[in-house]
Amino acid sequence: MPKAPRKAPSRPLTQLSLFPEEADLARIDAAANCWRFYRLSLQEDLFGGTALIRHWGRIGTGGQMRVALYRDRGAAQGALDDLLGQKVKRGYRFRKEGV
């Protein structure tokens, strides 16, 4: 006699984002004394738009920050994707957790 299938434990479902809403990159080249970080993130603003926040600089410093405002999330997401592609072409790699 076959056993009845076990019911999976109940846990809340989470919607995974199809597109990244943040990225943490680093470019490290010890021979060239290059220790750089680059962070990108999307945040909603108070007026219904989306802000693309870019934070970059030398690892260990405060770096610089720039905020670009977009009317909708799609435009901001497109800009984030473009910048991410440019940075990867220039040698930046995704940072591992805890680094």
C-alpha positions, 0 to 999 in steps of 0.5 A: 500500500503506497504511503500518502505524500507528506505535506510541505511545511508552510512558509510565506512565499516571496516574489523574487525580482527578475531584475537586480535592484542593487549591485555591489561590485569591486575591482581589485588589482594589487599590481596596479594599486587599484582597490575600487568599489562601486554600489548601485541601488534603486529606491522609491522616492516620496513623489512616486518616482525611483532614485538610482543611487551610485556610490563609488570610490577607493575601498576603505574610504567614504567615496562619492555618491550620486543620485539620479531621479527617474519618473518610473521604475523601468527607466531607472532599472534600464539605467542600472542595467546599462551602468552594470554592463559598463562596470563589468566591461571595465573589470569590476566583479560582483563582491561576495557576501561579507567582503 
